[in-house]
């Protein structure tokens, strides 16, 4: 199969920006840590994930909706970012 023949659909979500606009992001990963749910998002443009930027949010489910929350606590953000990096490293080793 050639690279151009490979196609898969990514789940996306719109996140609000400080200027009032929204940015479409791909849901790259979801995981649970410290009794909370987290999601890793990456910006999408014209249906393609762009760049290497990833954003980490806490979320809750409301039926089929994902309700995002900023992680305002710097210590929590650092712990969860480190944990996610460790999870990715273990997956790479397998």
Beta strands, then each sheet from edge to edge (+ up, - down):
strand 1: 12-16
strand 2: 22-33
strand 3: 36-45
strand 4: 48-49
strand 5: 55-62
strand 6: 65-69
sheet 1: 1+ 2- 3+ 4-
sheet 2: 1+ 2- 3+ 5- 6+
end
